[in-house]
Amino acid sequence: MKCEARTRAGGACQAPAAPNGRCKLHGGRSTGPLTEEGRARISSAQRLRWRLWRERNTQRARLAS
């Protein structure tokens, strides 16, 4: 069985498929965290990431003005 992904040229990927129908390069999208614990971990990581992004961009704005 071949991978079901399409190439940029429009043809099919020639790699052998895994049980999910896609090759190791075209594995498909993640299902995301499935447990409440996993969701909480991802949520806190995202909050930290955005807080740091905001701090960095406000510093840049102050330096530019």
N, CA, C and O atoms as a MOPAC input file, in Angstrom:
PM7 MOZYME 1SCF
protein

 N      0.85200 1    -1.18500 1     0.00000 1
 C      0.00000 1     0.00000 1     0.00000 1
 C      0.89700 1     1.24700 1     0.00000 1
 O      1.88000 1     1.31300 1     0.73800 1
 N      0.55300 1     2.21000 1    -0.81800 1
 C      1.31300 1     3.45900 1    -0.91600 1
 C      0.65300 1     4.54400 1    -0.08200 1
 O     -0.53100 1     4.47600 1     0.24600 1
 N      1.46600 1     5.55900 1     0.25300 1
 C      0.97000 1     6.71000 1     1.01300 1
 C     -0.11700 1     7.42700 1     0.19900 1
 O     -0.02900 1     7.49200 1    -1.02700 1
 N     -1.11900 1     7.95200 1     0.86300 1
 C     -2.22900 1     8.63300 1     0.18000 1
 C     -1.99200 1    10.12100 1    -0.02300 1
 O     -2.84000 1    10.80700 1    -0.59300 1
 N     -0.85300 1    10.63200 1     0.43500 1
 C     -0.57200 1    12.06400 1     0.31500 1
 C     -0.29400 1    12.43600 1    -1.13200 1
 O      0.16500 1    11.60500 1    -1.91600 1
 N     -0.57400 1    13.69000 1    -1.48800 1
 C     -0.31500 1    14.17800 1    -2.83300 1
 C      0.94800 1    15.02900 1    -2.82300 1
 O      1.20900 1    15.74800 1    -1.85800 1
 N      1.72600 1    14.94800 1    -3.88800 1
 C      2.93500 1    15.74900 1    -4.00200 1
 C      2.58000 1    17.13100 1    -4.54600 1
 O      1.44200 1    17.38400 1    -4.94300 1
 N      3.57000 1    18.01300 1    -4.55500 1
 C      3.33500 1    19.35200 1    -5.10100 1
 C      3.02000 1    19.29900 1    -6.59300 1
 O      2.29600 1    20.14200 1    -7.12200 1
 N      3.57600 1    18.29500 1    -7.25400 1
 C      3.32800 1    18.13700 1    -8.69200 1
 C      1.95600 1    17.53000 1    -8.97600 1
 O      1.52100 1    17.48600 1   -10.12700 1
 N      1.27200 1    17.06100 1    -7.92500 1
 C     -0.06100 1    16.52000 1    -8.10600 1
 C     -0.13400 1    15.00600 1    -8.09000 1
 O     -1.22500 1    14.43800 1    -8.03800 1
 N      1.02600 1    14.33800 1    -8.13500 1
 C      1.04300 1    12.88200 1    -8.09600 1
 C      0.95200 1    12.36500 1    -6.67200 1
 O      0.89800 1    13.14100 1    -5.71800 1
 N      0.93700 1    11.04500 1    -6.54100 1
 C      0.86200 1    10.43900 1    -5.21500 1
 C      2.26400 1    10.20300 1    -4.67100 1
 O      3.19100 1     9.94500 1    -5.43800 1
 N      2.42300 1    10.28700 1    -3.37400 1
 C      3.68100 1     9.96500 1    -2.71000 1
 C      3.97000 1     8.48500 1    -2.94700 1
 O      3.06400 1     7.65500 1    -2.86500 1
 N      5.21000 1     8.15600 1    -3.23700 1
 C      5.58600 1     6.78000 1    -3.57400 1
 C      6.06300 1     5.96900 1    -2.37100 1
 O      6.41000 1     4.79700 1    -2.52400 1
 N      6.09000 1     6.56600 1    -1.18000 1
 C      6.55800 1     5.86400 1     0.01400 1
 C      5.52700 1     4.83600 1     0.47700 1
 O      4.32700 1     5.01800 1     0.27400 1
 N      6.00200 1     3.75100 1     1.10000 1
 C      5.05600 1     2.77000 1     1.63800 1
 C      4.27200 1     3.36400 1     2.80300 1
 O      4.79100 1     4.17900 1     3.56600 1
 N      3.04600 1     2.95300 1     2.92200 1
 C      2.16000 1     3.52100 1     3.93800 1
 C      2.25200 1     2.76400 1     5.25500 1
 O      2.52300 1     1.56300 1     5.27800 1
 N      2.02500 1     3.47500 1     6.34100 1
 C      1.89800 1     2.89500 1     7.66700 1
 C      0.44700 1     2.42700 1     7.82600 1
 O     -0.35300 1     2.62100 1     6.91100 1
 N      0.08900 1     1.82200 1     8.94900 1
 C     -1.29700 1     1.37000 1     9.13300 1
 C     -2.35200 1     2.48000 1     9.01100 1
 O     -3.51200 1     2.20500 1     8.70600 1
 N     -1.94500 1     3.73800 1     9.25200 1
 C     -2.91400 1     4.82700 1     9.15100 1
 C     -3.11200 1     5.31100 1     7.71100 1
 O     -3.90400 1     6.22300 1     7.47000 1
 N     -2.39600 1     4.70400 1     6.74600 1
 C     -2.55900 1     5.08300 1     5.35000 1
 C     -1.59300 1     6.13800 1     4.87700 1
 O     -1.62200 1     6.51200 1     3.70500 1
 N     -0.74100 1     6.62900 1     5.74600 1
 C      0.23600 1     7.65700 1     5.37700 1
 C      1.64500 1     7.17400 1     5.68500 1
 O      1.82800 1     6.31600 1     6.54800 1
 N      2.64200 1     7.71400 1     4.99300 1
 C      4.02800 1     7.33700 1     5.25000 1
 C      4.55500 1     8.09500 1     6.46500 1
 O      3.85100 1     8.91800 1     7.04900 1
 N      5.80200 1     7.80900 1     6.83800 1
 C      6.36200 1     8.47400 1     8.01700 1
 C      6.56700 1     9.97100 1     7.78700 1
 O      6.64800 1    10.72800 1     8.75400 1
 N      6.65200 1    10.41400 1     6.53900 1
 C      6.79500 1    11.83900 1     6.24700 1
 C      5.44800 1    12.56300 1     6.21900 1
 O      5.38100 1    13.76400 1     6.48200 1
 N      4.38100 1    11.83600 1     5.90200 1
 C      3.04800 1    12.43400 1     5.78300 1
 C      2.10300 1    11.80900 1     6.79300 1
 O      0.99400 1    11.41400 1     6.43100 1
 N      2.50800 1    11.71000 1     8.03400 1
 C      1.76200 1    10.99000 1     9.05100 1
 C      0.39300 1    11.54400 1     9.36300 1
 O     -0.44100 1    10.83200 1     9.92300 1
 N      0.13800 1    12.76600 1     9.02500 1
 C     -1.16200 1    13.35200 1     9.31400 1
 C     -1.11800 1    14.22400 1    10.55200 1
 O     -0.09400 1    14.29900 1    11.23200 1
 N     -2.21100 1    14.87200 1    10.84100 1
 C     -2.29500 1    15.81200 1    11.94800 1
 C     -2.37700 1    15.07600 1    13.27500 1
 O     -2.86900 1    13.95100 1    13.36000 1
 N     -1.87800 1    15.74500 1    14.30700 1
 C     -1.94800 1    15.19400 1    15.65300 1
 C     -3.37900 1    15.27700 1    16.15800 1
 O     -4.12600 1    16.18100 1    15.78300 1
 N     -3.75700 1    14.33800 1    17.00500 1
 C     -5.08200 1    14.38600 1    17.60700 1
 C     -5.09900 1    15.30700 1    18.81900 1
 O     -6.16400 1    15.61700 1    19.35400 1
 N     -3.91400 1    15.74400 1    19.25500 1
 C     -3.82100 1    16.64100 1    20.39800 1
 C     -3.89400 1    15.87400 1    21.70700 1
 O     -4.01900 1    14.64900 1    21.70700 1
 N     -3.81700 1    16.59100 1    22.82800 1
 C     -3.86600 1    15.92700 1    24.12500 1
 C     -5.25600 1    15.33800 1    24.37200 1
 O     -6.27000 1    15.97000 1    24.07800 1
 N     -5.28800 1    14.12300 1    24.91500 1
 C     -6.56000 1    13.43600 1    25.09400 1
 C     -7.04200 1    13.42500 1    26.54600 1
 O     -8.22900 1    13.21700 1    26.79800 1
 N     -6.14200 1    13.64500 1    27.49700 1
 C     -6.53100 1    13.62700 1    28.90400 1
 C     -6.61800 1    15.04800 1    29.43700 1
 O     -6.05800 1    15.97400 1    28.85000 1
 N     -7.31500 1    15.21600 1    30.54000 1
 C     -7.39500 1    16.53800 1    31.18000 1
 C     -6.01200 1    17.01400 1    31.60100 1
 O     -5.69900 1    18.20000 1    31.50200 1
 N     -5.18800 1    16.08400 1    32.06900 1
 C     -3.82700 1    16.42300 1    32.48000 1
 C     -3.02000 1    16.94000 1    31.29000 1
 O     -2.28900 1    17.92400 1    31.40700 1
 N     -3.15500 1    16.27600 1    30.15500 1
 C     -2.46000 1    16.70400 1    28.94000 1
 C     -2.95000 1    18.04800 1    28.45300 1
 O     -2.15300 1    18.88500 1    28.03000 1
 N     -4.24800 1    18.26500 1    28.50800 1
 C     -4.82000 1    19.56200 1    28.09000 1
 C     -4.33500 1    20.68700 1    28.98400 1
 O     -4.05200 1    21.78500 1    28.50400 1
 N     -4.23500 1    20.42100 1    30.28400 1
 C     -3.75200 1    21.43800 1    31.22200 1
 C     -2.28300 1    21.76800 1    30.94800 1
 O     -1.88400 1    22.93100 1    31.00500 1
 N     -1.48700 1    20.74800 1    30.65200 1
 C     -0.07000 1    20.95500 1    30.35900 1
 C      0.10400 1    21.81600 1    29.10900 1
 O      0.91500 1    22.74200 1    29.10500 1
 N     -0.64200 1    21.52100 1    28.06100 1
 C     -0.55700 1    22.28900 1    26.82200 1
 C     -1.04500 1    23.72200 1    27.05000 1
 O     -0.45000 1    24.67100 1    26.54000 1
 N     -2.11500 1    23.87500 1    27.80700 1
 C     -2.67400 1    25.18800 1    28.08900 1
 C     -1.67700 1    26.07400 1    28.82800 1
 O     -1.50100 1    27.24300 1    28.48500 1
 N     -1.02900 1    25.51600 1    29.83800 1
 C     -0.06600 1    26.32600 1    30.59500 1
 C      1.14400 1    26.67000 1    29.73600 1
 O      1.68500 1    27.77000 1    29.85100 1
 N      1.57700 1    25.75400 1    28.88100 1
 C      2.70300 1    26.03100 1    27.99200 1
 C      2.34600 1    27.14600 1    27.00800 1
 O      3.18000 1    28.00300 1    26.71900 1
 N      1.12800 1    27.14300 1    26.49700 1
 C      0.69600 1    28.19000 1    25.56300 1
 C      0.59200 1    29.54100 1    26.25500 1
 O      0.98200 1    30.56000 1    25.68500 1
 N      0.07000 1    29.56000 1    27.47600 1
 C     -0.00500 1    30.82400 1    28.21600 1
 C      1.38000 1    31.41000 1    28.43200 1
 O      1.57900 1    32.61300 1    28.26200 1
 N      2.33700 1    30.57100 1    28.80400 1
 C      3.71500 1    31.02300 1    28.99400 1
 C      4.28500 1    31.54900 1    27.68300 1
 O      4.91500 1    32.60600 1    27.65000 1
 N      4.06200 1    30.81200 1    26.61300 1
 C      4.58500 1    31.22000 1    25.31100 1
 C      4.05900 1    32.59100 1    24.90000 1
 O      4.83300 1    33.44200 1    24.46300 1
 N      2.75100 1    32.81600 1    25.03400 1
 C      2.17000 1    34.10300 1    24.63900 1
 C      2.60200 1    35.23200 1    25.56300 1
 O      2.79200 1    36.36200 1    25.11200 1
 N      2.76000 1    34.93600 1    26.86300 1
 C      3.22600 1    35.97100 1    27.79600 1
 C      4.62400 1    36.43000 1    27.39900 1
 O      4.89500 1    37.63000 1    27.35700 1
 N      5.51900 1    35.47500 1    27.10600 1
 C      6.87600 1    35.82100 1    26.70000 1
 C      6.87600 1    36.57100 1    25.37300 1
 O      7.66300 1    37.50000 1    25.18800 1
 N      6.00500 1    36.17800 1    24.45100 1
 C      5.91400 1    36.86000 1    23.15900 1
 C      5.48200 1    38.31400 1    23.34000 1
 O      6.05000 1    39.22400 1    22.73700 1
 N      4.45100 1    38.52000 1    24.19500 1
 C      3.97900 1    39.88700 1    24.44600 1
 C      5.06300 1    40.73700 1    25.07400 1
 O      5.25700 1    41.88600 1    24.67600 1
 N      5.77200 1    40.19200 1    26.05000 1
 C      6.84900 1    40.94100 1    26.70400 1
 C      7.93200 1    41.31700 1    25.70400 1
 O      8.40600 1    42.45400 1    25.70000 1
 N      8.32500 1    40.38100 1    24.86500 1
 C      9.37200 1    40.63300 1    23.88100 1
 C      8.93200 1    41.70200 1    22.88500 1
 O      9.72300 1    42.57800 1    22.53700 1
 N      7.69400 1    41.64800 1    22.42500 1
 C      7.22300 1    42.61600 1    21.43400 1
 C      6.98400 1    43.99700 1    22.02300 1
 O      7.16200 1    44.99300 1    21.32200 1
 N      6.58900 1    44.09100 1    23.27900 1
 C      6.44300 1    45.42300 1    23.88300 1
 C      7.80400 1    46.05700 1    24.09200 1
 O      7.94000 1    47.27600 1    23.98400 1
 N      8.81800 1    45.24800 1    24.39000 1
 C     10.19200 1    45.79100 1    24.51400 1
 C     10.67000 1    46.30700 1    23.17500 1
 O     11.30200 1    47.36100 1    23.11000 1
 N     10.38300 1    45.58400 1    22.10600 1
 C     10.78200 1    46.02300 1    20.77000 1
 C     10.08300 1    47.32200 1    20.40500 1
 O     10.69300 1    48.21200 1    19.81500 1
 N      8.81400 1    47.43500 1    20.75100 1
 C      8.04800 1    48.65100 1    20.43200 1
 C      8.62500 1    49.84500 1    21.17800 1
 O      8.70100 1    50.94300 1    20.62800 1
 N      9.03200 1    49.63900 1    22.42700 1
 C      9.62600 1    50.73600 1    23.20000 1
 C     10.95000 1    51.16700 1    22.59700 1
 O     11.23700 1    52.36300 1    22.54100 1
 N     11.75500 1    50.23100 1    22.15000 1
 C     13.04600 1    50.56400 1    21.56000 1
 C     12.88900 1    51.27000 1    20.21700 1
 O     13.70800 1    52.11700 1    19.85900 1
 N     11.85500 1    50.93000 1    19.48400 1
 C     11.63300 1    51.52200 1    18.15700 1
 C     11.12200 1    52.95900 1    18.25500 1
 O     11.32200 1    53.74700 1    17.33100 1
 N     10.46200 1    53.31000 1    19.36900 1
 C      9.92600 1    54.67100 1    19.45600 1
 C     10.88200 1    55.66100 1    20.01900 1
 O     10.54900 1    56.84000 1    20.14300 1

